Amino acid sequence: MTTPYTFAHNAYAGVLAKTYAHLTDGEESGAVANVAGRIMLLRTQGKLAFATMRDSTGEIQLFALAAVTQEFDEFVKLHLGDWVGVTGEVVRTKRGELSVKVTSWVRLAEALHNFGDKWAGISDFDLRYRHREADLWANPVSRRSLARRSELVRSLRERCWAAGFMEVETPMLNAIPTGAAARPFKTHHNALSSDLYLRIAPELWLKRLVVGGFERVFELGRVFRNEGLSPRHNPEFTMLELYAAYWNFDDMMAFVEELVAGVAMDVLGTTETEYQGRVFSFAAPWPRRTMAELASEAVGEDVSVHTPREHLAALLASRGVEVHASWGAGRCLAELFEATCEESLWNPIYVTEYPVEVSPLARRLERDPELTERFESYAAGRELSNGFSELIDPVDQRSRFEEQARLAAAGDDEAMQIDEDYIKSLEWGLPPTAGLGIGVDRLAMLLADEPSIREVIAFPTLKPLRD
């Protein structure tokens, strides 16, 4: 049978189920539908055949009879996984199954790899992620999770628009790795005969747009960090970054909690849900605690950025954390918080007042210049967002970049480089501004109730197959 170039598809399984829910057992609708999808189950009973066809909205039964269905003998030879286009009347069988009574049909594509009899999903890890196209058909939960991610992205974009933010695009190839502290991916531009780096974050580009007069901007796009693979990390992932002139970090925290709670309502219809079997609430407001307060509670004594570096290092060493010679008290405090607190933060919470040492782009806290007006939100034991009042002083910014360069020279491969173009942009004048980055993939994990980031990325990064 020759496969056609097109099919006049005009009906979907999910829509038919709702439209004809009123049909009683054995009743015919009189309506003819053209449906298309994959054959997932097929069974023959003499001159009758029943097939389960799955499309993007759900499943419907195909009811074929030798006396009615054209090329019936070929229909019963279909492979599991074959794509078919079917024309027939919508009926409900005597056993109560909504069906399309097949009059004519055509095979649209042949599946050369069998999905398997009575298919119940793919469990093989390698097959699931290397051939996600098969996984998405075999495992409806996989399709649901990616569909939920799509709804999340749409909601984020629409809510940013509604709040007066303009969507922009900034370069993914950069002359220097900048915008965040992380190890970059490096490539080479042949025509320019120069090395370039995939962007770690669009932050500095976006703030240059604020300098240029766009008071509220955002970008939803890919960023790249040359790090390991884990249930929470993929080397390329999606970030929402936005910047608002005249805001500070308090304004941004108020915006973030309303944004995320609103997205949860859009996607789930509620702010109260379960994640991995535990009750979870996105409802605003979210509590706010300083890093020093949380770390002090965890270790059972008062610690802060002003605690002697040697004592903080000893607390880290007692917990099995290797302390690098280049770390000051601020970095030690941040590492102590990460080692003792992160995984216990379940419902959304803001951790505030990060040390200057780990916040090279954030504005200093007025009452304590060793701290910054920076926050990170945590949920289900992982970082969800990062934001701060932006450092707008070009002199202080150069000093921070120079400290990052010192760390890089000492062996820190995640330290930032000096970005002269960005410093010059600050010299043109950046008004008081607050910025934000939200990990879209991690938020998608929460909304889809998935334990691994791989489940909410269509094609996650995998180790290459070896011969």
C-alpha positions as CSV (number, residue, x, y, z in Angstrom):
1,M,0.0,0.0,0.0
2,T,1.4,3.4,-1.0
3,T,1.5,5.9,1.8
4,P,-0.3,9.2,1.0
5,Y,1.3,12.7,1.1
6,T,-1.6,14.0,3.3
7,F,-4.7,13.1,5.1
8,A,-7.9,15.1,5.7
9,H,-7.8,14.8,9.5
10,N,-10.7,16.6,11.2
11,A,-11.3,14.9,14.5
12,Y,-9.3,14.1,17.7
13,A,-9.9,11.3,20.2
14,G,-10.1,13.6,23.2
15,V,-12.7,15.8,21.5
16,L,-14.8,12.9,20.3
17,A,-14.9,11.4,23.9
18,K,-16.4,14.7,25.2
19,T,-18.7,15.3,22.2
20,Y,-20.2,11.8,22.1
21,A,-20.2,11.0,25.8
22,H,-24.0,10.9,25.7
23,L,-24.2,7.9,23.3
24,T,-25.7,4.8,25.0
25,D,-24.4,1.3,24.5
26,G,-25.0,0.2,20.9
27,E,-26.0,3.6,19.7
28,E,-24.8,5.2,16.4
29,S,-24.2,8.9,16.1
30,G,-24.7,9.3,12.3
31,A,-21.6,11.5,12.3
32,V,-18.6,10.6,10.2
33,A,-15.1,11.5,11.5
34,N,-11.6,11.4,10.0
35,V,-9.2,10.4,12.8
36,A,-5.4,9.8,12.7
37,G,-2.8,8.4,15.1
38,R,-0.8,5.3,16.1
39,I,-2.1,1.8,16.5
40,M,-1.2,0.8,20.1
41,L,-3.3,-2.4,20.4
42,L,-4.8,-4.7,17.8
43,R,-6.9,-7.8,18.2
44,T,-8.9,-9.9,15.7
45,Q,-12.0,-12.0,16.2
46,G,-12.8,-13.7,12.9
47,K,-14.6,-11.1,10.8
48,L,-14.2,-8.4,13.4
49,A,-11.1,-6.4,14.5
50,F,-10.6,-3.9,17.3
51,A,-7.7,-1.5,17.5
52,T,-6.7,1.1,20.0
53,M,-5.6,4.3,18.2
54,R,-3.7,7.0,20.2
55,D,-3.4,10.6,19.0
56,S,-2.1,13.7,20.7
57,T,-5.3,14.1,22.8
58,G,-6.0,10.5,23.9
59,E,-7.2,7.1,22.7
60,I,-10.2,5.8,20.8
61,Q,-11.2,2.4,19.6
62,L,-11.3,1.5,15.9
63,F,-14.0,-1.0,15.1
64,A,-13.5,-2.8,11.8
65,L,-15.8,-5.3,10.2
66,A,-15.0,-7.5,7.1
67,A,-18.4,-6.6,5.6
68,V,-17.9,-2.8,6.0
69,T,-14.2,-2.0,6.2
70,Q,-12.3,-1.6,2.9
71,E,-9.2,-3.9,2.7
72,F,-10.1,-5.6,5.9
73,D,-7.6,-8.3,5.4
74,E,-4.8,-5.7,5.2
75,F,-6.1,-3.8,8.2
76,V,-5.7,-6.8,10.5
77,K,-2.0,-7.0,9.4
78,L,-1.2,-3.6,10.7
79,H,1.9,-3.4,13.0
80,L,1.7,-2.0,16.5
81,G,3.0,1.6,16.2
82,D,1.8,2.1,12.6
83,W,0.3,5.5,11.8
84,V,-3.2,5.3,10.2
85,G,-5.8,7.6,8.9
86,V,-9.3,6.3,9.4
87,T,-12.8,7.4,8.2
88,G,-15.9,6.1,9.8
89,E,-19.0,6.7,11.8
90,V,-18.7,7.5,15.5
91,V,-20.5,4.8,17.5
92,R,-20.7,3.2,20.9
93,T,-20.3,-0.5,20.8
94,K,-22.7,-2.9,22.7
95,R,-20.0,-3.2,25.3
96,G,-19.9,0.5,25.9
97,E,-16.7,1.5,24.0
98,L,-16.7,4.7,22.0
99,S,-15.4,3.8,18.6
100,V,-14.9,4.8,15.0
101,K,-16.6,2.2,12.8
102,V,-14.0,1.9,10.1
103,T,-15.2,2.3,6.5
104,S,-12.0,3.3,4.9
105,W,-8.4,3.7,6.1
106,V,-4.9,4.3,5.0
107,R,-1.5,3.6,6.5
108,L,0.3,6.9,6.9
109,A,3.6,5.5,8.1
110,E,4.9,2.1,9.0
111,A,6.6,1.5,12.3
112,L,9.7,-0.7,11.7
113,H,10.3,-1.0,15.4
114,N,7.5,-2.8,17.2
115,F,6.1,-1.1,20.2
116,G,5.3,-4.5,21.7
117,D,2.1,-6.4,22.5
118,K,-0.1,-4.8,25.2
119,W,2.3,-2.0,25.4
120,A,2.7,-0.7,28.9
121,G,5.5,1.8,28.5
122,I,9.3,1.9,28.2
123,S,11.3,1.2,31.3
124,D,14.8,0.9,29.8
125,F,16.6,4.2,30.7
126,D,18.8,4.3,27.6
127,L,15.9,3.7,25.2
128,R,13.7,6.2,26.9
129,Y,16.0,9.1,26.6
130,R,17.9,8.3,23.4
131,H,14.7,7.6,21.5
132,R,12.4,9.9,23.3
133,E,10.0,9.8,20.3
134,A,9.2,6.2,21.3
135,D,9.0,7.0,25.0
136,L,6.5,9.8,24.4
137,W,4.1,7.4,22.6
138,A,4.5,4.5,25.0
139,N,4.5,6.5,28.3
140,P,1.6,9.0,28.5
141,V,3.1,10.5,31.7
142,S,6.1,11.6,29.6
143,R,3.9,13.4,27.2
144,R,1.9,15.0,30.0
145,S,5.1,16.3,31.7
146,L,6.3,18.0,28.5
147,A,2.9,19.4,27.8
148,R,2.8,20.8,31.3
149,R,6.2,22.4,30.6
150,S,4.8,24.1,27.5
151,E,1.9,25.5,29.5
152,L,4.4,26.8,32.1
153,V,6.5,28.6,29.5
154,R,3.4,30.2,28.0
155,S,2.2,31.4,31.4
156,L,5.6,32.8,32.3
157,R,5.7,34.7,29.0
158,E,2.2,36.1,29.2
159,R,2.5,37.1,32.9
160,C,5.8,39.0,32.1
161,W,4.1,40.8,29.2
162,A,1.2,41.7,31.4
163,A,3.6,43.2,34.0
164,G,5.0,45.5,31.4
165,F,8.2,43.6,30.5
166,M,9.4,43.6,26.9
167,E,10.8,40.3,25.6
168,V,14.2,40.6,24.0
169,E,16.9,38.3,22.6
170,T,20.6,38.6,23.4
171,P,23.7,36.9,22.0
172,M,24.4,33.2,22.8
173,L,28.0,33.5,21.6
174,N,30.2,35.7,23.8
175,A,33.8,36.9,23.5
176,I,34.3,36.1,27.2
177,P,32.3,33.9,29.6
178,T,30.3,36.2,31.8
179,G,27.0,36.8,33.5
180,A,27.3,34.2,36.2
181,A,29.9,32.1,38.0
182,A,30.2,28.8,36.1
183,R,32.5,26.8,33.8
184,P,31.7,27.7,30.2
185,F,31.6,25.8,26.9
186,K,34.2,27.0,24.5
187,T,34.0,27.0,20.7
188,H,35.9,28.7,17.8
189,H,34.7,31.1,15.1
190,N,36.7,30.3,12.0
191,A,36.0,33.5,10.0
192,L,37.0,35.7,13.0
193,S,39.8,33.3,14.0
194,S,38.8,33.7,17.6
195,D,37.5,31.7,20.5
196,L,33.9,32.3,21.7
197,Y,31.9,31.0,24.6
198,L,28.3,29.8,24.8
199,R,26.5,32.1,27.2
200,I,26.4,31.2,30.9
201,A,23.6,33.8,31.4
202,P,22.3,36.8,29.5
203,E,22.5,39.0,32.5
204,L,25.0,41.6,31.4
205,W,23.4,42.1,28.0
206,L,20.0,42.6,29.6
207,K,21.3,45.2,32.0
208,R,22.9,47.0,29.1
209,L,19.4,47.3,27.5
210,V,18.2,48.9,30.8
211,V,21.1,51.4,30.4
212,G,19.8,52.0,26.9
213,G,16.4,53.0,28.2
214,F,14.3,49.8,28.2
215,E,13.0,49.9,31.8
216,R,11.7,46.3,32.0
217,V,13.1,43.5,29.9
218,F,13.0,39.7,30.0
219,E,14.4,36.8,28.0
220,L,13.3,33.2,28.0
221,G,16.1,31.1,26.5
222,R,18.8,28.6,26.7
223,V,22.0,29.0,28.8
224,F,24.9,26.6,28.9
225,R,27.1,25.5,31.8
226,N,29.9,23.0,31.4
227,E,29.0,20.9,34.4
228,G,28.1,17.3,35.2
229,L,24.8,15.5,34.7
230,S,22.5,14.8,37.6
231,P,18.7,14.6,38.3
232,R,18.9,18.4,38.9
233,H,21.5,19.4,36.3
234,N,21.6,19.4,32.5
235,P,24.4,21.3,30.8
236,E,22.0,23.3,28.6
237,F,18.8,24.5,30.3
238,T,16.2,27.2,30.1
239,M,16.3,30.4,32.1
240,L,13.8,33.3,32.6
241,E,15.9,36.4,33.2
242,L,14.3,39.8,33.8
243,Y,15.3,43.2,34.9
244,A,13.2,46.1,36.2
245,A,14.5,49.7,36.6
246,Y,13.7,51.4,39.9
247,W,13.1,48.2,41.8
248,N,15.2,46.7,44.6
249,F,15.4,43.1,45.8
250,D,12.3,43.5,48.0
251,D,10.3,44.5,45.0
252,M,11.6,41.6,43.0
253,M,10.8,39.1,45.7
254,A,7.2,40.3,45.8
255,F,7.1,39.9,42.1
256,V,8.6,36.4,42.0
257,E,6.2,34.9,44.5
258,E,3.2,36.3,42.8
259,L,4.5,35.2,39.4
260,V,5.2,31.6,40.5
261,A,1.9,31.3,42.4
262,G,0.1,32.7,39.3
263,V,1.8,30.2,37.0
264,A,0.8,27.4,39.3
265,M,-2.8,28.5,39.1
266,D,-2.6,28.7,35.3
267,V,-1.0,25.2,34.9
268,L,-2.5,23.3,37.8
269,G,-5.5,25.3,38.7
270,T,-4.3,25.5,42.3
271,T,-1.3,26.7,44.4
272,E,-1.6,23.6,46.7
273,T,-0.4,20.4,45.3
274,E,1.9,17.4,46.0
275,Y,5.4,16.9,45.0
276,Q,6.9,13.4,45.3
277,G,4.2,12.4,47.8
278,R,4.6,15.5,50.0
279,V,2.3,18.4,50.3
280,F,3.6,21.5,48.6
281,S,2.3,25.1,48.4
282,F,3.2,27.8,46.0
283,A,1.0,30.3,47.8
284,A,2.4,33.8,48.5
285,P,3.8,35.3,50.6
286,W,7.0,33.2,51.0
287,P,9.0,33.4,54.3
288,R,12.3,35.2,54.2
289,R,15.4,34.2,56.2
290,T,18.9,35.3,56.0
291,M,21.7,32.9,55.1
292,A,23.4,33.5,58.4
293,E,20.3,32.7,60.4
294,L,19.7,29.4,58.7
295,A,23.3,28.3,58.9
296,S,23.4,29.3,62.6
297,E,20.4,27.1,63.3
298,A,21.9,24.2,61.4
299,V,25.3,24.2,63.2
300,G,23.9,25.1,66.6
301,E,25.9,28.3,67.1
302,D,25.9,31.9,65.7
303,V,27.9,32.2,62.5
304,S,28.0,35.0,60.0
305,V,30.2,36.6,57.3
306,H,32.1,38.2,60.3
307,T,32.9,34.9,61.9
308,P,36.7,34.2,61.6
309,R,37.4,32.3,58.4
310,E,39.4,29.6,60.2
311,H,36.4,28.7,62.4
312,L,34.0,28.5,59.4
313,A,36.6,26.4,57.6
314,A,36.7,24.0,60.6
315,L,32.9,23.7,60.6
316,L,33.1,22.8,56.9
317,A,35.9,20.3,57.3
318,S,34.0,18.6,60.2
319,R,31.2,18.0,57.7
320,G,33.5,16.5,55.0
321,V,33.6,19.6,52.8
322,E,37.0,20.4,51.2
323,V,38.0,24.0,51.9
324,H,40.0,25.8,49.3
325,A,42.7,28.2,50.3
326,S,41.2,30.9,48.1
327,W,37.9,30.9,50.0
328,G,37.3,33.8,52.4
329,A,34.8,33.9,55.2
330,G,31.9,34.8,52.8
331,R,32.5,31.8,50.6
332,C,32.9,29.5,53.6
333,L,29.6,30.8,55.0
334,A,27.8,30.1,51.7
335,E,29.3,26.6,51.5
336,L,28.3,25.9,55.1
337,F,24.7,27.0,54.3
338,E,24.7,24.7,51.2
339,A,26.0,21.8,53.1
340,T,23.7,22.0,56.1
341,C,20.4,23.7,55.0
342,E,19.5,23.4,51.3
343,E,17.9,20.0,51.3
344,S,15.6,20.8,54.3
345,L,14.0,23.8,52.6
346,W,10.7,22.3,51.3
347,N,8.0,24.9,50.7
348,P,9.2,28.0,48.8
349,I,11.4,30.3,51.0
350,Y,13.7,33.2,50.3
351,V,17.3,33.0,51.6
352,T,18.6,36.6,51.7
353,E,21.8,38.6,52.5
354,Y,24.4,36.7,50.6
355,P,28.1,37.6,51.1
356,V,29.8,40.0,48.6
357,E,32.4,37.3,48.0
358,V,29.9,35.0,46.2
359,S,27.8,37.9,44.7
360,P,30.0,39.8,42.3
361,L,27.1,41.5,40.5
362,A,24.9,42.4,43.5
363,R,24.6,45.7,45.3
364,R,26.0,45.9,48.9
365,L,23.6,45.9,51.8
366,E,23.6,49.4,53.2
367,R,23.9,48.4,56.9
368,D,26.6,45.8,56.3
369,P,28.9,46.2,53.2
370,E,30.1,42.7,53.5
371,L,26.7,41.4,52.5
372,T,24.5,42.1,49.5
373,E,20.8,42.7,48.6
374,R,20.6,39.3,47.1
375,F,18.1,36.5,47.5
376,E,17.7,32.9,46.3
377,S,14.4,31.1,46.5
378,Y,14.4,27.4,47.4
379,A,11.7,24.8,47.0
380,A,11.7,21.1,47.5
381,G,15.3,21.2,48.6
382,R,16.7,23.0,45.5
383,E,17.4,26.4,44.2
384,L,14.6,27.8,42.1
385,S,15.5,31.4,41.5
386,N,18.3,34.0,42.1
387,G,17.9,37.7,42.2
388,F,19.3,40.9,43.6
389,S,19.5,44.6,43.6
390,E,22.0,45.2,40.8
391,L,25.4,46.7,41.4
392,I,25.4,50.0,39.5
393,D,28.8,51.5,40.7
394,P,31.4,50.9,37.9
395,V,34.3,51.4,40.3
396,D,33.0,48.8,42.7
397,Q,32.1,46.5,39.8
398,R,35.6,46.6,38.4
399,S,37.0,45.8,41.9
400,R,34.6,42.8,42.1
401,F,35.7,41.6,38.6
402,E,39.3,41.9,39.6
403,E,38.7,39.8,42.7
404,Q,37.1,37.2,40.4
405,A,40.2,37.3,38.2
406,R,42.3,36.6,41.3
407,L,40.2,33.6,42.1
408,A,40.5,32.4,38.5
409,A,44.3,32.7,38.8
410,A,44.1,30.7,42.0
411,G,42.4,27.8,40.1
412,D,38.7,28.6,40.4
413,D,37.4,27.6,36.9
414,E,34.0,29.0,37.6
415,A,35.2,32.6,38.4
416,M,34.1,35.4,36.1
417,Q,36.4,37.4,33.9
418,I,36.6,41.2,33.6
419,D,34.1,42.5,31.1
420,E,35.3,45.9,30.0
421,D,32.3,46.5,27.8
422,Y,30.0,46.0,30.7
423,I,31.9,48.3,33.0
424,K,31.8,51.0,30.3
425,S,28.0,50.5,30.0
426,L,27.8,51.2,33.8
427,E,29.8,54.4,33.3
428,W,26.9,55.5,31.0
429,G,24.7,55.1,34.0
430,L,22.5,52.2,35.2
431,P,19.5,53.4,37.3
432,P,18.6,51.5,40.5
433,T,17.6,48.1,39.1
434,A,16.7,44.6,40.3
435,G,17.3,41.4,38.4
436,L,16.0,37.9,38.5
437,G,16.8,34.4,37.1
438,I,14.4,31.5,37.3
439,G,15.3,28.0,36.4
440,V,12.4,27.0,34.1
441,D,13.3,23.3,34.1
442,R,13.3,23.1,37.9
443,L,10.0,24.9,38.1
444,A,8.7,22.4,35.5
445,M,9.8,19.5,37.6
446,L,7.7,20.8,40.5
447,L,4.6,21.5,38.4
448,A,4.9,18.1,36.7
449,D,5.8,16.2,39.9
450,E,8.9,14.8,38.3
451,P,12.0,13.8,40.3
452,S,14.5,14.2,37.5
453,I,15.2,17.2,35.2
454,R,15.5,14.7,32.3
455,E,11.7,14.2,32.4
456,V,10.9,17.8,31.6
457,I,13.5,18.3,28.9
458,A,12.5,16.8,25.5
459,F,16.0,15.6,24.7
460,P,18.3,15.7,27.7
461,T,22.0,15.5,27.4
462,L,23.3,11.9,27.6
463,K,26.7,10.2,27.7
464,P,27.6,9.2,24.2
465,L,27.4,5.5,23.2
466,R,30.7,3.8,23.0
467,D,31.5,1.0,20.6
